[in-house]
């Protein structure tokens, strides 16, 4: 069973049809929408500030979502994929975003809708990115515009597939 733990009087709240892997950890002031999934060894720690996740957010294996005490909360929109071992910290991520494996998004960064953050990219504190773009590198820089094919083929497909994948585990 997943570790769901209260902290400072806050208990995580989940929407309908969410999946929590047995060794996922969700703590404190965390609210998520419908059809979210929290995969193996993921940690969502709303102990020092609040974390709000929209619908169809998948927090993949080893990913961490956190915030900064009395400074930054974390807000994640709908249809967001947070890749394996990614770190999302005290930032805003709008709808239809793919945060690649091992990427880091730091405090007060703003990721607008329809963006891909490439695997291993580091979005620095306070960064304001451009919608419809792909960012890569350390520090993350815009490398190209996000095509309609890539948007549908990656961003939307991955978010939808993780709802399907979680169904496989619910059936077992």
Kinemage of the C-alpha trace (Angstrom):
@kinemage 1
@onewidth
@group {chain A} dominant
@subgroup {mainchain}
@vectorlist {calphas} color= white
{ca unk a 1} P 0.000 0.000 0.000
{ca unk a 2} L 1.199 3.517 -0.812
{ca unk a 3} L 2.399 5.681 2.065
{ca unk a 4} L -0.210 8.408 2.494
{ca unk a 5} L 0.759 10.542 5.462
{ca unk a 6} L -0.686 13.622 7.140
{ca unk a 7} L 1.612 16.481 8.077
{ca unk a 8} L 0.889 19.700 9.977
{ca unk a 9} L -2.820 18.854 9.922
{ca unk a 10} L -3.010 18.332 6.152
{ca unk a 11} L -3.921 14.995 4.612
{ca unk a 12} L -3.530 14.300 0.873
{ca unk a 13} L -6.747 14.440 -1.180
{ca unk a 14} L -7.291 12.397 -4.330
{ca unk a 15} L -9.766 12.718 -7.187
{ca unk a 16} L -11.544 9.779 -8.795
{ca unk a 17} L -9.811 6.802 -10.365
{ca unk a 18} L -6.250 7.528 -9.200
{ca unk a 19} L -3.514 4.893 -9.008
{ca unk a 20} L -0.890 4.805 -6.244
{ca unk a 21} L 1.927 2.276 -6.548
{ca unk a 22} L 2.663 0.325 -3.390
{ca unk a 23} L 5.869 2.217 -2.624
{ca unk a 24} L 4.800 5.706 -3.709
{ca unk a 25} L 4.751 8.368 -0.989
{ca unk a 26} L 2.265 11.244 -0.810
{ca unk a 27} L 2.522 13.524 2.225
{ca unk a 28} L 0.704 16.548 3.622
{ca unk a 29} L -1.000 19.348 1.700
{ca unk a 30} L -1.385 17.552 -1.637
{ca unk a 31} L -4.537 17.744 -3.748
{ca unk a 32} L -4.863 15.949 -7.058
{ca unk a 33} L -7.558 15.646 -9.688
{ca unk a 34} L -8.979 12.608 -11.436
{ca unk a 35} L -7.043 9.820 -13.177
{ca unk a 36} L -3.690 10.740 -11.652
{ca unk a 37} L -1.019 8.110 -11.134
{ca unk a 38} L 1.875 7.917 -8.702
{ca unk a 39} L 4.414 5.313 -9.761
{ca unk a 40} L 7.026 3.243 -7.972
{ca unk a 41} L 9.306 5.205 -5.614
{ca unk a 42} L 7.695 8.536 -6.516
{ca unk a 43} L 7.488 11.118 -3.730
{ca unk a 44} L 5.030 14.024 -3.550
{ca unk a 45} L 5.853 15.927 -0.377
{ca unk a 46} L 3.460 18.703 0.608
{ca unk a 47} L 4.959 19.088 4.058
{ca unk a 48} L 6.364 22.618 3.818
{ca unk a 49} L 3.869 24.119 1.357
{ca unk a 50} L 0.971 23.051 -0.856
{ca unk a 51} L 1.044 20.923 -3.994
{ca unk a 52} L -1.917 20.984 -6.397
{ca unk a 53} L -2.129 18.557 -9.315
{ca unk a 54} L -4.785 18.669 -12.048
{ca unk a 55} L -6.393 15.750 -13.880
{ca unk a 56} L -4.378 13.025 -15.622
{ca unk a 57} L -1.039 13.882 -14.030
{ca unk a 58} L 1.399 10.986 -13.977
{ca unk a 59} L 4.302 11.097 -11.545
{ca unk a 60} L 6.600 8.427 -12.891
{ca unk a 61} L 9.042 6.136 -11.104
{ca unk a 62} L 11.463 7.941 -8.796
{ca unk a 63} L 10.108 11.429 -9.556
{ca unk a 64} L 9.922 13.966 -6.716
{ca unk a 65} L 7.562 16.914 -6.329
{ca unk a 66} L 8.282 19.313 -3.471
{ca unk a 67} L 8.171 23.033 -2.608
{ca unk a 68} L 9.869 25.598 -0.341
{ca unk a 69} L 8.721 26.489 3.154
{ca unk a 70} L 6.805 29.782 3.283
{ca unk a 71} L 8.020 30.707 -0.221
{ca unk a 72} L 6.921 28.495 -3.097
{ca unk a 73} L 4.111 26.053 -3.637
{ca unk a 74} L 3.879 23.701 -6.612
{ca unk a 75} L 1.003 23.829 -9.087
{ca unk a 76} L 0.676 21.298 -11.920
{ca unk a 77} L -2.062 21.484 -14.563
{ca unk a 78} L -3.929 18.807 -16.515
{ca unk a 79} L -2.395 16.161 -18.800
{ca unk a 80} L 1.098 16.514 -17.375
{ca unk a 81} L 3.712 13.756 -17.430
{ca unk a 82} L 6.556 14.012 -14.945
{ca unk a 83} L 9.200 11.597 -16.200
{ca unk a 84} L 11.222 9.017 -14.325
{ca unk a 85} L 13.556 10.564 -11.718
{ca unk a 86} L 12.503 14.133 -12.541
{ca unk a 87} L 12.454 16.815 -9.823
{ca unk a 88} L 9.686 19.438 -9.835
{ca unk a 89} L 10.194 21.990 -7.062
{ca unk a 90} L 8.151 25.050 -6.092
{ca unk a 91} L 7.060 25.951 -9.615
{ca unk a 92} L 4.024 26.269 -11.868
{ca unk a 93} L 3.470 23.786 -14.687
{ca unk a 94} L 0.443 24.455 -16.893
{ca unk a 95} L -1.579 21.989 -18.996
{ca unk a 96} L -0.206 19.559 -21.594
{ca unk a 97} L 3.417 19.452 -20.495
{ca unk a 98} L 5.955 16.642 -20.674
{ca unk a 99} L 8.827 16.897 -18.210
{ca unk a 100} L 11.426 14.425 -19.412
{ca unk a 101} L 13.313 11.803 -17.460
{ca unk a 102} L 15.807 13.238 -14.993
{ca unk a 103} L 14.812 16.852 -15.714
{ca unk a 104} L 14.843 19.446 -12.935
{ca unk a 105} L 12.399 22.356 -12.681
{ca unk a 106} L 13.312 24.801 -9.904
{ca unk a 107} L 11.487 27.300 -7.688
{ca unk a 108} L 9.405 30.054 -9.266
{ca unk a 109} L 9.867 28.647 -12.770
{ca unk a 110} L 6.773 28.950 -14.944
{ca unk a 111} L 6.185 26.280 -17.574
{ca unk a 112} L 3.264 27.371 -19.787
{ca unk a 113} L 0.952 24.991 -21.634
{ca unk a 114} L 2.098 22.806 -24.511
{ca unk a 115} L 5.793 22.465 -23.626
{ca unk a 116} L 8.299 19.629 -23.604
{ca unk a 117} L 11.210 19.756 -21.171
{ca unk a 118} L 13.781 17.323 -22.554
{ca unk a 119} L 15.319 14.543 -20.488
{ca unk a 120} L 18.081 15.837 -18.222
{ca unk a 121} L 17.243 19.512 -18.775
{ca unk a 122} L 17.542 21.970 -15.887
{ca unk a 123} L 14.989 24.793 -15.793
{ca unk a 124} L 16.581 27.408 -13.553
{ca unk a 125} L 14.874 29.248 -10.714
{ca unk a 126} L 12.573 32.010 -11.930
{ca unk a 127} L 12.614 30.912 -15.586
{ca unk a 128} L 9.615 31.913 -17.716
{ca unk a 129} L 9.301 29.627 -20.728
{ca unk a 130} L 7.429 30.067 -24.025
{ca unk a 131} L 4.313 28.029 -24.842
{ca unk a 132} L 4.520 25.647 -27.790
{ca unk a 133} L 8.245 25.031 -27.378
{ca unk a 134} L 10.806 22.354 -26.601
{ca unk a 135} L 13.525 23.096 -24.042
{ca unk a 136} L 16.731 21.145 -23.521
{ca unk a 137} L 20.135 21.460 -21.892
{ca unk a 138} L 21.740 22.774 -18.731
{ca unk a 139} L 20.509 25.385 -18.252
{ca unk a 140} L 17.405 24.685 -20.338
{ca unk a 141} L 17.111 26.739 -23.523
{ca unk a 142} L 14.497 26.710 -26.260
{ca unk a 143} L 15.687 24.372 -29.014
{ca unk a 144} L 12.664 24.462 -31.331
{ca unk a 145} L 8.937 24.954 -31.674
{ca unk a 146} L 6.675 22.083 -30.669
{ca unk a 147} L 5.061 20.656 -33.824
{ca unk a 148} L 1.458 19.430 -33.825
{ca unk a 149} L 2.687 15.893 -34.591
{ca unk a 150} L 5.084 15.878 -31.650
{ca unk a 151} L 2.446 17.403 -29.385
{ca unk a 152} L -0.112 14.716 -30.234
{ca unk a 153} L 2.480 11.947 -30.565
{ca unk a 154} L 4.272 12.569 -27.294
{ca unk a 155} L 2.635 14.991 -24.855
{ca unk a 156} L -0.965 13.843 -25.292
{ca unk a 157} L -0.118 10.193 -25.988
{ca unk a 158} L 2.000 9.764 -22.855
{ca unk a 159} L -0.578 11.413 -20.575
{ca unk a 160} L -3.326 9.181 -22.006
{ca unk a 161} L -1.200 6.037 -21.905
{ca unk a 162} L -0.422 6.419 -18.209
{ca unk a 163} L -4.158 6.318 -17.462
{ca unk a 164} L -4.241 3.047 -19.423
{ca unk a 165} L -1.117 1.657 -17.701
{ca unk a 166} L -2.538 2.359 -14.254
{ca unk a 167} L -5.635 0.364 -15.233
{ca unk a 168} L -3.452 -2.700 -15.725
{ca unk a 169} L -2.326 -2.531 -12.109
{ca unk a 170} L -5.816 -1.862 -10.764
{ca unk a 171} L -6.994 -5.082 -12.412
{ca unk a 172} L -4.359 -7.264 -10.712
